[in-house]
Amino acid sequence: MSGTDHAADRTEPEEPSGGEPACLLALVCAECGAIAEQAPPTTCRRCGALVERD
Ligand SMILES: [Zn+2]
């Protein structure tokens, strides 16, 4: 199938550059400001506080 390349190129979405900082903000510990290594809800690896999704 020689048309597969065109189909893949068309369906590939480009992510907006402003999306990543918002994701990082959700990972910031409210207690010490560390970045959690997992998606919230999780616990801060530095101080042990609960990092919740706001
Ligand atoms: Zn913390």
mmCIF file of the protein (N, C-alpha, C, O) and its ligand, coordinates in Angstrom:
data_MODEL
# 
_entry.id   MODEL 
# 
loop_
_entity.id 
_entity.type 
_entity.pdbx_number_of_molecules 
1 polymer     1 
2 non-polymer 1 
# 
_entity_poly.entity_id                      1 
_entity_poly.type                           'polypeptide(L)' 
_entity_poly.nstd_linkage                   no 
_entity_poly.nstd_monomer                   no 
_entity_poly.pdbx_seq_one_letter_code       MSGTDHAADRTEPEEPSGGEPACLLALVCAECGAIAEQAPPTTCRRCGALVERD 
_entity_poly.pdbx_seq_one_letter_code_can   MSGTDHAADRTEPEEPSGGEPACLLALVCAECGAIAEQAPPTTCRRCGALVERD 
_entity_poly.pdbx_strand_id                 A 
# 
loop_
_entity_poly_seq.entity_id 
_entity_poly_seq.num 
_entity_poly_seq.mon_id 
_entity_poly_seq.hetero 
1 1  MET n 
1 2  SER n 
1 3  GLY n 
1 4  THR n 
1 5  ASP n 
1 6  HIS n 
1 7  ALA n 
1 8  ALA n 
1 9  ASP n 
1 10 ARG n 
1 11 THR n 
1 12 GLU n 
1 13 PRO n 
1 14 GLU n 
1 15 GLU n 
1 16 PRO n 
1 17 SER n 
1 18 GLY n 
1 19 GLY n 
1 20 GLU n 
1 21 PRO n 
1 22 ALA n 
1 23 CYS n 
1 24 LEU n 
1 25 LEU n 
1 26 ALA n 
1 27 LEU n 
1 28 VAL n 
1 29 CYS n 
1 30 ALA n 
1 31 GLU n 
1 32 CYS n 
1 33 GLY n 
1 34 ALA n 
1 35 ILE n 
1 36 ALA n 
1 37 GLU n 
1 38 GLN n 
1 39 ALA n 
1 40 PRO n 
1 41 PRO n 
1 42 THR n 
1 43 THR n 
1 44 CYS n 
1 45 ARG n 
1 46 ARG n 
1 47 CYS n 
1 48 GLY n 
1 49 ALA n 
1 50 LEU n 
1 51 VAL n 
1 52 GLU n 
1 53 ARG n 
1 54 ASP n 
# 
loop_
_struct_asym.id 
_struct_asym.entity_id 
A 1 
B 2 
# 
loop_
_chem_comp.id 
_chem_comp.type 
_chem_comp.mon_nstd_flag 
ALA 'L-peptide linking' y 
ARG 'L-peptide linking' y 
ASP 'L-peptide linking' y 
CYS 'L-peptide linking' y 
GLN 'L-peptide linking' y 
GLU 'L-peptide linking' y 
GLY 'peptide linking'   y 
HIS 'L-peptide linking' y 
ILE 'L-peptide linking' y 
LEU 'L-peptide linking' y 
MET 'L-peptide linking' y 
PRO 'L-peptide linking' y 
SER 'L-peptide linking' y 
THR 'L-peptide linking' y 
VAL 'L-peptide linking' y 
ZN  non-polymer         . 
# 
_pdbx_entity_nonpoly.entity_id   2 
_pdbx_entity_nonpoly.name        ? 
_pdbx_entity_nonpoly.comp_id     ZN 
# 
_pdbx_nonpoly_scheme.asym_id         B 
_pdbx_nonpoly_scheme.entity_id       2 
_pdbx_nonpoly_scheme.mon_id          ZN 
_pdbx_nonpoly_scheme.ndb_seq_num     1 
_pdbx_nonpoly_scheme.pdb_seq_num     101 
_pdbx_nonpoly_scheme.auth_seq_num    101 
_pdbx_nonpoly_scheme.pdb_mon_id      ZN 
_pdbx_nonpoly_scheme.auth_mon_id     ZN 
_pdbx_nonpoly_scheme.pdb_strand_id   A 
_pdbx_nonpoly_scheme.pdb_ins_code    . 
# 
loop_
_atom_site.group_PDB 
_atom_site.id 
_atom_site.type_symbol 
_atom_site.label_atom_id 
_atom_site.label_alt_id 
_atom_site.label_comp_id 
_atom_site.label_asym_id 
_atom_site.label_entity_id 
_atom_site.label_seq_id 
_atom_site.pdbx_PDB_ins_code 
_atom_site.Cartn_x 
_atom_site.Cartn_y 
_atom_site.Cartn_z 
_atom_site.occupancy 
_atom_site.B_iso_or_equiv 
_atom_site.pdbx_formal_charge 
_atom_site.auth_seq_id 
_atom_site.auth_comp_id 
_atom_site.auth_asym_id 
_atom_site.auth_atom_id 
_atom_site.pdbx_PDB_model_num 
ATOM   1   N  N  . MET A 1 1  ? 0.834  -1.209 0.000  1.00 0.00 ? 1   MET A N  1 
ATOM   2   C  CA . MET A 1 1  ? 0.000  0.000  0.000  1.00 0.00 ? 1   MET A CA 1 
ATOM   3   C  C  . MET A 1 1  ? 0.874  1.266  0.000  1.00 0.00 ? 1   MET A C  1 
ATOM   4   O  O  . MET A 1 1  ? 1.519  1.585  0.999  1.00 0.00 ? 1   MET A O  1 
ATOM   5   N  N  . SER A 1 2  ? 0.883  1.961  -1.109 1.00 0.00 ? 2   SER A N  1 
ATOM   6   C  CA . SER A 1 2  ? 1.757  3.124  -1.225 1.00 0.00 ? 2   SER A CA 1 
ATOM   7   C  C  . SER A 1 2  ? 1.127  4.399  -0.667 1.00 0.00 ? 2   SER A C  1 
ATOM   8   O  O  . SER A 1 2  ? 1.814  5.411  -0.533 1.00 0.00 ? 2   SER A O  1 
ATOM   9   N  N  . GLY A 1 3  ? -0.156 4.370  -0.344 1.00 0.00 ? 3   GLY A N  1 
ATOM   10  C  CA . GLY A 1 3  ? -0.823 5.583  0.139  1.00 0.00 ? 3   GLY A CA 1 
ATOM   11  C  C  . GLY A 1 3  ? -0.796 5.721  1.648  1.00 0.00 ? 3   GLY A C  1 
ATOM   12  O  O  . GLY A 1 3  ? -1.341 6.682  2.189  1.00 0.00 ? 3   GLY A O  1 
ATOM   13  N  N  . THR A 1 4  ? -0.177 4.787  2.330  1.00 0.00 ? 4   THR A N  1 
ATOM   14  C  CA . THR A 1 4  ? -0.190 4.788  3.795  1.00 0.00 ? 4   THR A CA 1 
ATOM   15  C  C  . THR A 1 4  ? 0.542  5.989  4.384  1.00 0.00 ? 4   THR A C  1 
ATOM   16  O  O  . THR A 1 4  ? 0.134  6.521  5.416  1.00 0.00 ? 4   THR A O  1 
ATOM   17  N  N  . ASP A 1 5  ? 1.607  6.414  3.741  1.00 0.00 ? 5   ASP A N  1 
ATOM   18  C  CA . ASP A 1 5  ? 2.388  7.529  4.257  1.00 0.00 ? 5   ASP A CA 1 
ATOM   19  C  C  . ASP A 1 5  ? 1.590  8.832  4.297  1.00 0.00 ? 5   ASP A C  1 
ATOM   20  O  O  . ASP A 1 5  ? 1.686  9.613  5.244  1.00 0.00 ? 5   ASP A O  1 
ATOM   21  N  N  . HIS A 1 6  ? 0.812  9.039  3.259  1.00 0.00 ? 6   HIS A N  1 
ATOM   22  C  CA . HIS A 1 6  ? 0.019  10.268 3.210  1.00 0.00 ? 6   HIS A CA 1 
ATOM   23  C  C  . HIS A 1 6  ? -1.056 10.274 4.292  1.00 0.00 ? 6   HIS A C  1 
ATOM   24  O  O  . HIS A 1 6  ? -1.337 11.312 4.892  1.00 0.00 ? 6   HIS A O  1 
ATOM   25  N  N  . ALA A 1 7  ? -1.643 9.133  4.531  1.00 0.00 ? 7   ALA A N  1 
ATOM   26  C  CA . ALA A 1 7  ? -2.700 9.048  5.541  1.00 0.00 ? 7   ALA A CA 1 
ATOM   27  C  C  . ALA A 1 7  ? -2.137 9.313  6.936  1.00 0.00 ? 7   ALA A C  1 
ATOM   28  O  O  . ALA A 1 7  ? -2.768 9.994  7.744  1.00 0.00 ? 7   ALA A O  1 
ATOM   29  N  N  . ALA A 1 8  ? -0.969 8.783  7.213  1.00 0.00 ? 8   ALA A N  1 
ATOM   30  C  CA . ALA A 1 8  ? -0.351 8.965  8.524  1.00 0.00 ? 8   ALA A CA 1 
ATOM   31  C  C  . ALA A 1 8  ? 0.027  10.424 8.750  1.00 0.00 ? 8   ALA A C  1 
ATOM   32  O  O  . ALA A 1 8  ? -0.091 10.943 9.860  1.00 0.00 ? 8   ALA A O  1 
ATOM   33  N  N  . ASP A 1 9  ? 0.481  11.076 7.685  1.00 0.00 ? 9   ASP A N  1 
ATOM   34  C  CA . ASP A 1 9  ? 0.893  12.467 7.801  1.00 0.00 ? 9   ASP A CA 1 
ATOM   35  C  C  . ASP A 1 9  ? -0.308 13.374 8.078  1.00 0.00 ? 9   ASP A C  1 
ATOM   36  O  O  . ASP A 1 9  ? -0.190 14.391 8.762  1.00 0.00 ? 9   ASP A O  1 
ATOM   37  N  N  . ARG A 1 10 ? -1.439 12.996 7.545  1.00 0.00 ? 10  ARG A N  1 
ATOM   38  C  CA . ARG A 1 10 ? -2.624 13.834 7.671  1.00 0.00 ? 10  ARG A CA 1 
ATOM   39  C  C  . ARG A 1 10 ? -3.235 13.735 9.074  1.00 0.00 ? 10  ARG A C  1 
ATOM   40  O  O  . ARG A 1 10 ? -3.781 14.708 9.595  1.00 0.00 ? 10  ARG A O  1 
ATOM   41  N  N  . THR A 1 11 ? -3.133 12.549 9.672  1.00 0.00 ? 11  THR A N  1 
ATOM   42  C  CA . THR A 1 11 ? -3.804 12.322 10.953 1.00 0.00 ? 11  THR A CA 1 
ATOM   43  C  C  . THR A 1 11 ? -2.927 12.654 12.161 1.00 0.00 ? 11  THR A C  1 
ATOM   44  O  O  . THR A 1 11 ? -3.346 12.479 13.305 1.00 0.00 ? 11  THR A O  1 
ATOM   45  N  N  . GLU A 1 12 ? -1.718 13.131 11.903 1.00 0.00 ? 12  GLU A N  1 
ATOM   46  C  CA . GLU A 1 12 ? -0.835 13.434 13.023 1.00 0.00 ? 12  GLU A CA 1 
ATOM   47  C  C  . GLU A 1 12 ? -1.122 14.826 13.596 1.00 0.00 ? 12  GLU A C  1 
ATOM   48  O  O  . GLU A 1 12 ? -0.910 15.830 12.916 1.00 0.00 ? 12  GLU A O  1 
ATOM   49  N  N  . PRO A 1 13 ? -1.597 14.890 14.822 1.00 0.00 ? 13  PRO A N  1 
ATOM   50  C  CA . PRO A 1 13 ? -1.941 16.184 15.426 1.00 0.00 ? 13  PRO A CA 1 
ATOM   51  C  C  . PRO A 1 13 ? -0.714 16.890 15.996 1.00 0.00 ? 13  PRO A C  1 
ATOM   52  O  O  . PRO A 1 13 ? 0.179  16.250 16.553 1.00 0.00 ? 13  PRO A O  1 
ATOM   53  N  N  . GLU A 1 14 ? -0.680 18.193 15.855 1.00 0.00 ? 14  GLU A N  1 
ATOM   54  C  CA . GLU A 1 14 ? 0.417  18.948 16.457 1.00 0.00 ? 14  GLU A CA 1 
ATOM   55  C  C  . GLU A 1 14 ? -0.045 19.527 17.784 1.00 0.00 ? 14  GLU A C  1 
ATOM   56  O  O  . GLU A 1 14 ? -1.063 20.216 17.847 1.00 0.00 ? 14  GLU A O  1 
ATOM   57  N  N  . GLU A 1 15 ? 0.690  19.252 18.824 1.00 0.00 ? 15  GLU A N  1 
ATOM   58  C  CA . GLU A 1 15 ? 0.298  19.750 20.140 1.00 0.00 ? 15  GLU A CA 1 
ATOM   59  C  C  . GLU A 1 15 ? 0.663  21.219 20.287 1.00 0.00 ? 15  GLU A C  1 
ATOM   60  O  O  . GLU A 1 15 ? 1.731  21.644 19.847 1.00 0.00 ? 15  GLU A O  1 
ATOM   61  N  N  . PRO A 1 16 ? -0.208 21.983 20.896 1.00 0.00 ? 16  PRO A N  1 
ATOM   62  C  CA . PRO A 1 16 ? 0.091  23.397 21.129 1.00 0.00 ? 16  PRO A CA 1 
ATOM   63  C  C  . PRO A 1 16 ? 1.231  23.559 22.129 1.00 0.00 ? 16  PRO A C  1 
ATOM   64  O  O  . PRO A 1 16 ? 1.309  22.830 23.119 1.00 0.00 ? 16  PRO A O  1 
ATOM   65  N  N  . SER A 1 17 ? 2.100  24.508 21.865 1.00 0.00 ? 17  SER A N  1 
ATOM   66  C  CA . SER A 1 17 ? 3.293  24.681 22.699 1.00 0.00 ? 17  SER A CA 1 
ATOM   67  C  C  . SER A 1 17 ? 2.953  25.155 24.108 1.00 0.00 ? 17  SER A C  1 
ATOM   68  O  O  . SER A 1 17 ? 3.791  25.074 25.006 1.00 0.00 ? 17  SER A O  1 
ATOM   69  N  N  . GLY A 1 18 ? 1.733  25.648 24.309 1.00 0.00 ? 18  GLY A N  1 
ATOM   70  C  CA . GLY A 1 18 ? 1.372  26.166 25.630 1.00 0.00 ? 18  GLY A CA 1 
ATOM   71  C  C  . GLY A 1 18 ? 0.807  25.108 26.558 1.00 0.00 ? 18  GLY A C  1 
ATOM   72  O  O  . GLY A 1 18 ? 0.449  25.414 27.696 1.00 0.00 ? 18  GLY A O  1 
ATOM   73  N  N  . GLY A 1 19 ? 0.720  23.861 26.091 1.00 0.00 ? 19  GLY A N  1 
ATOM   74  C  CA . GLY A 1 19 ? 0.097  22.822 26.906 1.00 0.00 ? 19  GLY A CA 1 
ATOM   75  C  C  . GLY A 1 19 ? 1.019  22.251 27.964 1.00 0.00 ? 19  GLY A C  1 
ATOM   76  O  O  . GLY A 1 19 ? 0.562  21.808 29.017 1.00 0.00 ? 19  GLY A O  1 
ATOM   77  N  N  . GLU A 1 20 ? 2.295  22.258 27.695 1.00 0.00 ? 20  GLU A N  1 
ATOM   78  C  CA . GLU A 1 20 ? 3.227  21.584 28.605 1.00 0.00 ? 20  GLU A CA 1 
ATOM   79  C  C  . GLU A 1 20 ? 3.416  22.292 29.951 1.00 0.00 ? 20  GLU A C  1 
ATOM   80  O  O  . GLU A 1 20 ? 3.423  21.618 30.980 1.00 0.00 ? 20  GLU A O  1 
ATOM   81  N  N  . PRO A 1 21 ? 3.567  23.597 29.987 1.00 0.00 ? 21  PRO A N  1 
ATOM   82  C  CA . PRO A 1 21 ? 3.701  24.299 31.267 1.00 0.00 ? 21  PRO A CA 1 
ATOM   83  C  C  . PRO A 1 21 ? 2.511  24.074 32.184 1.00 0.00 ? 21  PRO A C  1 
ATOM   84  O  O  . PRO A 1 21 ? 2.683  23.973 33.399 1.00 0.00 ? 21  PRO A O  1 
ATOM   85  N  N  . ALA A 1 22 ? 1.335  23.996 31.642 1.00 0.00 ? 22  ALA A N  1 
ATOM   86  C  CA . ALA A 1 22 ? 0.138  23.769 32.454 1.00 0.00 ? 22  ALA A CA 1 
ATOM   87  C  C  . ALA A 1 22 ? 0.188  22.401 33.123 1.00 0.00 ? 22  ALA A C  1 
ATOM   88  O  O  . ALA A 1 22 ? -0.234 22.246 34.269 1.00 0.00 ? 22  ALA A O  1 
ATOM   89  N  N  . CYS A 1 23 ? 0.705  21.415 32.403 1.00 0.00 ? 23  CYS A N  1 
ATOM   90  C  CA . CYS A 1 23 ? 0.843  20.078 32.970 1.00 0.00 ? 23  CYS A CA 1 
ATOM   91  C  C  . CYS A 1 23 ? 1.867  20.073 34.105 1.00 0.00 ? 23  CYS A C  1 
ATOM   92  O  O  . CYS A 1 23 ? 1.674  19.410 35.124 1.00 0.00 ? 23  CYS A O  1 
ATOM   93  N  N  . LEU A 1 24 ? 2.946  20.812 33.922 1.00 0.00 ? 24  LEU A N  1 
ATOM   94  C  CA . LEU A 1 24 ? 3.984  20.869 34.944 1.00 0.00 ? 24  LEU A CA 1 
ATOM   95  C  C  . LEU A 1 24 ? 3.479  21.566 36.196 1.00 0.00 ? 24  LEU A C  1 
ATOM   96  O  O  . LEU A 1 24 ? 3.831  21.171 37.307 1.00 0.00 ? 24  LEU A O  1 
ATOM   97  N  N  . LEU A 1 25 ? 2.665  22.590 36.032 1.00 0.00 ? 25  LEU A N  1 
ATOM   98  C  CA . LEU A 1 25 ? 2.121  23.296 37.184 1.00 0.00 ? 25  LEU A CA 1 
ATOM   99  C  C  . LEU A 1 25 ? 1.301  22.373 38.067 1.00 0.00 ? 25  LEU A C  1 
ATOM   100 O  O  . LEU A 1 25 ? 1.302  22.515 39.289 1.00 0.00 ? 25  LEU A O  1 
ATOM   101 N  N  . ALA A 1 26 ? 0.608  21.436 37.460 1.00 0.00 ? 26  ALA A N  1 
ATOM   102 C  CA . ALA A 1 26 ? -0.214 20.495 38.226 1.00 0.00 ? 26  ALA A CA 1 
ATOM   103 C  C  . ALA A 1 26 ? 0.649  19.541 39.043 1.00 0.00 ? 26  ALA A C  1 
ATOM   104 O  O  . ALA A 1 26 ? 0.168  18.921 39.991 1.00 0.00 ? 26  ALA A O  1 
ATOM   105 N  N  . LEU A 1 27 ? 1.917  19.426 38.676 1.00 0.00 ? 27  LEU A N  1 
ATOM   106 C  CA . LEU A 1 27 ? 2.823  18.501 39.369 1.00 0.00 ? 27  LEU A CA 1 
ATOM   107 C  C  . LEU A 1 27 ? 3.600  19.164 40.501 1.00 0.00 ? 27  LEU A C  1 
ATOM   108 O  O  . LEU A 1 27 ? 4.294  18.489 41.261 1.00 0.00 ? 27  LEU A O  1 
ATOM   109 N  N  . VAL A 1 28 ? 3.483  20.476 40.611 1.00 0.00 ? 28  VAL A N  1 
ATOM   110 C  CA . VAL A 1 28 ? 4.270  21.186 41.617 1.00 0.00 ? 28  VAL A CA 1 
ATOM   111 C  C  . VAL A 1 28 ? 3.683  20.990 43.010 1.00 0.00 ? 28  VAL A C  1 
ATOM   112 O  O  . VAL A 1 28 ? 2.486  21.185 43.221 1.00 0.00 ? 28  VAL A O  1 
ATOM   113 N  N  . CYS A 1 29 ? 4.532  20.605 43.956 1.00 0.00 ? 29  CYS A N  1 
ATOM   114 C  CA . CYS A 1 29 ? 4.117  20.420 45.337 1.00 0.00 ? 29  CYS A CA 1 
ATOM   115 C  C  . CYS A 1 29 ? 3.811  21.777 45.966 1.00 0.00 ? 29  CYS A C  1 
ATOM   116 O  O  . CYS A 1 29 ? 4.604  22.712 45.854 1.00 0.00 ? 29  CYS A O  1 
ATOM   117 N  N  . ALA A 1 30 ? 2.670  21.878 46.621 1.00 0.00 ? 30  ALA A N  1 
ATOM   118 C  CA . ALA A 1 30 ? 2.270  23.140 47.239 1.00 0.00 ? 30  ALA A CA 1 
ATOM   119 C  C  . ALA A 1 30 ? 3.091  23.431 48.491 1.00 0.00 ? 30  ALA A C  1 
ATOM   120 O  O  . ALA A 1 30 ? 3.171  24.576 48.935 1.00 0.00 ? 30  ALA A O  1 
ATOM   121 N  N  . GLU A 1 31 ? 3.684  22.415 49.044 1.00 0.00 ? 31  GLU A N  1 
ATOM   122 C  CA . GLU A 1 31 ? 4.433  22.578 50.296 1.00 0.00 ? 31  GLU A CA 1 
ATOM   123 C  C  . GLU A 1 31 ? 5.873  23.018 50.069 1.00 0.00 ? 31  GLU A C  1 
ATOM   124 O  O  . GLU A 1 31 ? 6.357  23.927 50.744 1.00 0.00 ? 31  GLU A O  1 
ATOM   125 N  N  . CYS A 1 32 ? 6.551  22.391 49.140 1.00 0.00 ? 32  CYS A N  1 
ATOM   126 C  CA . CYS A 1 32 ? 7.978  22.669 48.971 1.00 0.00 ? 32  CYS A CA 1 
ATOM   127 C  C  . CYS A 1 32 ? 8.343  23.101 47.550 1.00 0.00 ? 32  CYS A C  1 
ATOM   128 O  O  . CYS A 1 32 ? 9.472  23.523 47.301 1.00 0.00 ? 32  CYS A O  1 
ATOM   129 N  N  . GLY A 1 33 ? 7.406  22.998 46.633 1.00 0.00 ? 33  GLY A N  1 
ATOM   130 C  CA . GLY A 1 33 ? 7.663  23.472 45.279 1.00 0.00 ? 33  GLY A CA 1 
ATOM   131 C  C  . GLY A 1 33 ? 8.371  22.472 44.387 1.00 0.00 ? 33  GLY A C  1 
ATOM   132 O  O  . GLY A 1 33 ? 8.747  22.806 43.263 1.00 0.00 ? 33  GLY A O  1 
ATOM   133 N  N  . ALA A 1 34 ? 8.561  21.246 44.868 1.00 0.00 ? 34  ALA A N  1 
ATOM   134 C  CA . ALA A 1 34 ? 9.203  20.225 44.048 1.00 0.00 ? 34  ALA A CA 1 
ATOM   135 C  C  . ALA A 1 34 ? 8.243  19.731 42.968 1.00 0.00 ? 34  ALA A C  1 
ATOM   136 O  O  . ALA A 1 34 ? 7.024  19.835 43.109 1.00 0.00 ? 34  ALA A O  1 
ATOM   137 N  N  . ILE A 1 35 ? 8.806  19.195 41.897 1.00 0.00 ? 35  ILE A N  1 
ATOM   138 C  CA . ILE A 1 35 ? 7.990  18.642 40.831 1.00 0.00 ? 35  ILE A CA 1 
ATOM   139 C  C  . ILE A 1 35 ? 7.791  17.156 41.084 1.00 0.00 ? 35  ILE A C  1 
ATOM   140 O  O  . ILE A 1 35 ? 8.759  16.405 41.201 1.00 0.00 ? 35  ILE A O  1 
ATOM   141 N  N  . ALA A 1 36 ? 6.524  16.728 41.170 1.00 0.00 ? 36  ALA A N  1 
ATOM   142 C  CA . ALA A 1 36 ? 6.246  15.317 41.379 1.00 0.00 ? 36  ALA A CA 1 
ATOM   143 C  C  . ALA A 1 36 ? 6.646  14.514 40.149 1.00 0.00 ? 36  ALA A C  1 
ATOM   144 O  O  . ALA A 1 36 ? 6.581  15.008 39.023 1.00 0.00 ? 36  ALA A O  1 
ATOM   145 N  N  . GLU A 1 37 ? 7.052  13.293 40.370 1.00 0.00 ? 37  GLU A N  1 
ATOM   146 C  CA . GLU A 1 37 ? 7.510  12.468 39.257 1.00 0.00 ? 37  GLU A CA 1 
ATOM   147 C  C  . GLU A 1 37 ? 6.375  11.688 38.605 1.00 0.00 ? 37  GLU A C  1 
ATOM   148 O  O  . GLU A 1 37 ? 6.551  11.076 37.551 1.00 0.00 ? 37  GLU A O  1 
ATOM   149 N  N  . GLN A 1 38 ? 5.209  11.717 39.244 1.00 0.00 ? 38  GLN A N  1 
ATOM   150 C  CA . GLN A 1 38 ? 4.046  11.054 38.682 1.00 0.00 ? 38  GLN A CA 1 
ATOM   151 C  C  . GLN A 1 38 ? 2.916  12.051 38.525 1.00 0.00 ? 38  GLN A C  1 
ATOM   152 O  O  . GLN A 1 38 ? 2.946  13.135 39.108 1.00 0.00 ? 38  GLN A O  1 
ATOM   153 N  N  . ALA A 1 39 ? 1.918  11.679 37.733 1.00 0.00 ? 39  ALA A N  1 
ATOM   154 C  CA . ALA A 1 39 ? 0.748  12.522 37.574 1.00 0.00 ? 39  ALA A CA 1 
ATOM   155 C  C  . ALA A 1 39 ? -0.063 12.522 38.863 1.00 0.00 ? 39  ALA A C  1 
ATOM   156 O  O  . ALA A 1 39 ? -0.238 11.470 39.477 1.00 0.00 ? 39  ALA A O  1 
ATOM   157 N  N  . PRO A 1 40 ? -0.560 13.680 39.283 1.00 0.00 ? 40  PRO A N  1 
ATOM   158 C  CA . PRO A 1 40 ? -1.370 13.759 40.490 1.00 0.00 ? 40  PRO A CA 1 
ATOM   159 C  C  . PRO A 1 40 ? -2.697 13.028 40.319 1.00 0.00 ? 40  PRO A C  1 
ATOM   160 O  O  . PRO A 1 40 ? -3.163 12.890 39.188 1.00 0.00 ? 40  PRO A O  1 
ATOM   161 N  N  . PRO A 1 41 ? -3.322 12.555 41.391 1.00 0.00 ? 41  PRO A N  1 
ATOM   162 C  CA . PRO A 1 41 ? -2.874 12.703 42.774 1.00 0.00 ? 41  PRO A CA 1 
ATOM   163 C  C  . PRO A 1 41 ? -1.741 11.747 43.121 1.00 0.00 ? 41  PRO A C  1 
ATOM   164 O  O  . PRO A 1 41 ? -1.790 10.562 42.794 1.00 0.00 ? 41  PRO A O  1 
ATOM   165 N  N  . THR A 1 42 ? -0.715 12.282 43.793 1.00 0.00 ? 42  THR A N  1 
ATOM   166 C  CA . THR A 1 42 ? 0.432  11.486 44.216 1.00 0.00 ? 42  THR A CA 1 
ATOM   167 C  C  . THR A 1 42 ? 1.055  12.161 45.423 1.00 0.00 ? 42  THR A C  1 
ATOM   168 O  O  . THR A 1 42 ? 0.546  13.182 45.887 1.00 0.00 ? 42  THR A O  1 
ATOM   169 N  N  . THR A 1 43 ? 2.124  11.623 45.933 1.00 0.00 ? 43  THR A N  1 
ATOM   170 C  CA . THR A 1 43 ? 2.794  12.258 47.055 1.00 0.00 ? 43  THR A CA 1 
ATOM   171 C  C  . THR A 1 43 ? 4.141  12.816 46.620 1.00 0.00 ? 43  THR A C  1 
ATOM   172 O  O  . THR A 1 43 ? 4.828  12.240 45.776 1.00 0.00 ? 43  THR A O  1 
ATOM   173 N  N  . CYS A 1 44 ? 4.496  13.932 47.203 1.00 0.00 ? 44  CYS A N  1 
ATOM   174 C  CA . CYS A 1 44 ? 5.762  14.584 46.894 1.00 0.00 ? 44  CYS A CA 1 
ATOM   175 C  C  . CYS A 1 44 ? 6.917  13.700 47.349 1.00 0.00 ? 44  CYS A C  1 
ATOM   176 O  O  . CYS A 1 44 ? 6.939  13.209 48.478 1.00 0.00 ? 44  CYS A O  1 
ATOM   177 N  N  . ARG A 1 45 ? 7.867  13.510 46.453 1.00 0.00 ? 45  ARG A N  1 
ATOM   178 C  CA . ARG A 1 45 ? 9.007  12.644 46.802 1.00 0.00 ? 45  ARG A CA 1 
ATOM   179 C  C  . ARG A 1 45 ? 9.969  13.343 47.761 1.00 0.00 ? 45  ARG A C  1 
ATOM   180 O  O  . ARG A 1 45 ? 10.780 12.691 48.419 1.00 0.00 ? 45  ARG A O  1 
ATOM   181 N  N  . ARG A 1 46 ? 9.879  14.657 47.836 1.00 0.00 ? 46  ARG A N  1 
ATOM   182 C  CA . ARG A 1 46 ? 10.809 15.395 48.691 1.00 0.00 ? 46  ARG A CA 1 
ATOM   183 C  C  . ARG A 1 46 ? 10.270 15.545 50.118 1.00 0.00 ? 46  ARG A C  1 
ATOM   184 O  O  . ARG A 1 46 ? 10.979 15.246 51.079 1.00 0.00 ? 46  ARG A O  1 
ATOM   185 N  N  . CYS A 1 47 ? 9.012  16.008 50.264 1.00 0.00 ? 47  CYS A N  1 
ATOM   186 C  CA . CYS A 1 47 ? 8.494  16.295 51.601 1.00 0.00 ? 47  CYS A CA 1 
ATOM   187 C  C  . CYS A 1 47 ? 7.342  15.372 51.981 1.00 0.00 ? 47  CYS A C  1 
ATOM   188 O  O  . CYS A 1 47 ? 6.918  15.372 53.137 1.00 0.00 ? 47  CYS A O  1 
ATOM   189 N  N  . GLY A 1 48 ? 6.834  14.599 51.055 1.00 0.00 ? 48  GLY A N  1 
ATOM   190 C  CA . GLY A 1 48 ? 5.800  13.634 51.364 1.00 0.00 ? 48  GLY A CA 1 
ATOM   191 C  C  . GLY A 1 48 ? 4.392  14.199 51.373 1.00 0.00 ? 48  GLY A C  1 
ATOM   192 O  O  . GLY A 1 48 ? 3.444  13.483 51.694 1.00 0.00 ? 48  GLY A O  1 
ATOM   193 N  N  . ALA A 1 49 ? 4.241  15.451 51.031 1.00 0.00 ? 49  ALA A N  1 
ATOM   194 C  CA . ALA A 1 49 ? 2.914  16.069 50.993 1.00 0.00 ? 49  ALA A CA 1 
ATOM   195 C  C  . ALA A 1 49 ? 2.109  15.540 49.799 1.00 0.00 ? 49  ALA A C  1 
ATOM   196 O  O  . ALA A 1 49 ? 2.668  15.102 48.793 1.00 0.00 ? 49  ALA A O  1 
ATOM   197 N  N  . LEU A 1 50 ? 0.815  15.596 49.938 1.00 0.00 ? 50  LEU A N  1 
ATOM   198 C  CA . LEU A 1 50 ? -0.040 15.126 48.861 1.00 0.00 ? 50  LEU A CA 1 
ATOM   199 C  C  . LEU A 1 50 ? -0.084 16.159 47.741 1.00 0.00 ? 50  LEU A C  1 
ATOM   200 O  O  . LEU A 1 50 ? -0.386 17.329 47.977 1.00 0.00 ? 50  LEU A O  1 
ATOM   201 N  N  . VAL A 1 51 ? 0.215  15.723 46.535 1.00 0.00 ? 51  VAL A N  1 
ATOM   202 C  CA . VAL A 1 51 ? 0.134  16.605 45.372 1.00 0.00 ? 51  VAL A CA 1 
ATOM   203 C  C  . VAL A 1 51 ? -1.165 16.285 44.645 1.00 0.00 ? 51  VAL A C  1 
ATOM   204 O  O  . VAL A 1 51 ? -1.328 15.219 44.051 1.00 0.00 ? 51  VAL A O  1 
ATOM   205 N  N  . GLU A 1 52 ? -2.067 17.227 44.710 1.00 0.00 ? 52  GLU A N  1 
ATOM   206 C  CA . GLU A 1 52 ? -3.383 16.999 44.123 1.00 0.00 ? 52  GLU A CA 1 
ATOM   207 C  C  . GLU A 1 52 ? -3.545 17.769 42.826 1.00 0.00 ? 52  GLU A C  1 
ATOM   208 O  O  . GLU A 1 52 ? -2.891 18.781 42.574 1.00 0.00 ? 52  GLU A O  1 
ATOM   209 N  N  . ARG A 1 53 ? -4.430 17.251 42.035 1.00 0.00 ? 53  ARG A N  1 
ATOM   210 C  CA . ARG A 1 53 ? -4.749 17.936 40.789 1.00 0.00 ? 53  ARG A CA 1 
ATOM   211 C  C  . ARG A 1 53 ? -5.716 19.073 41.085 1.00 0.00 ? 53  ARG A C  1 
ATOM   212 O  O  . ARG A 1 53 ? -6.764 18.852 41.691 1.00 0.00 ? 53  ARG A O  1 
ATOM   213 N  N  . ASP A 1 54 ? -5.384 20.259 40.673 1.00 0.00 ? 54  ASP A N  1 
ATOM   214 C  CA . ASP A 1 54 ? -6.258 21.391 40.975 1.00 0.00 ? 54  ASP A CA 1 
ATOM   215 C  C  . ASP A 1 54 ? -7.146 21.691 39.774 1.00 0.00 ? 54  ASP A C  1 
ATOM   216 O  O  . ASP A 1 54 ? -7.960 22.614 39.822 1.00 0.00 ? 54  ASP A O  1 
HETATM 217 ZN ZN . ZN  B 2 .  ? 6.900  18.676 48.633 1.00 0.00 2 101 ZN  A ZN 1 
# 
